[in-house]
Amino acid sequence: MDGVSDYLSSVSTNMRDFGLRVSRQVQLPDGPVVDLFGSRTYFSWKGLVILSQHVAVRDYAGAAATPADAKALFEAGFRQAKKVNRVPLLRGMQFGYMVIPCLVVETADTALIEYAVSRPPKHWSLFEFPVVVDRSTGRTHYYNHTAIWGAAFFSDMRKLAERCFGAATDPS
């Protein structure tokens, strides 16, 4: 169990070093309690927009996780992001969200890995960027490419995932 707390402590430190405000044991609105929730709002010169970036980290500690769990974590993370966001702009009007649900699992099954490495679904002024950390292999899985829609911002999400959770080691 020390490995679990050591890993989460390391991730928490990495998230703080990345510029996120990090809270532990956060109850998400209509969702699970996450081990870590990080937030930051910044101006991006790439699109001349204000971005509200949020990371929800949940350690499944031996329990199985599915793509449905990742989607539920994203949705609850987005509700929390709207709750903590303090920018008085409408989404889509030079303002948008990035929500990164991170599932830390003992062993990731093929369906969960495929979900993480596939192109994220499109949303209006909202990026969904799932990350799966597989403890059994030491691999971090996420979309390691650039989609045409929102292309300028995929590097921001990959940079956060790499710095906070580790570089993608999935060959896809």
Secondary structure, DSSP 4 states (H G I P E B T S, - for coil): -HHHHHHHHHHHHHHHHTT-EEEEEEE-TTSPEEEEEEEEEEEETTTTEEEEEEEEEEE-TTS---HHHHHHHHHHHHHHHHHH----S-TTSSEEEEEEEEEEESS--HHHHHHHHSPPPP-TTEEE--EEEETTTTEEE---S--STTHHHHHHHHHHHHHHH--B----
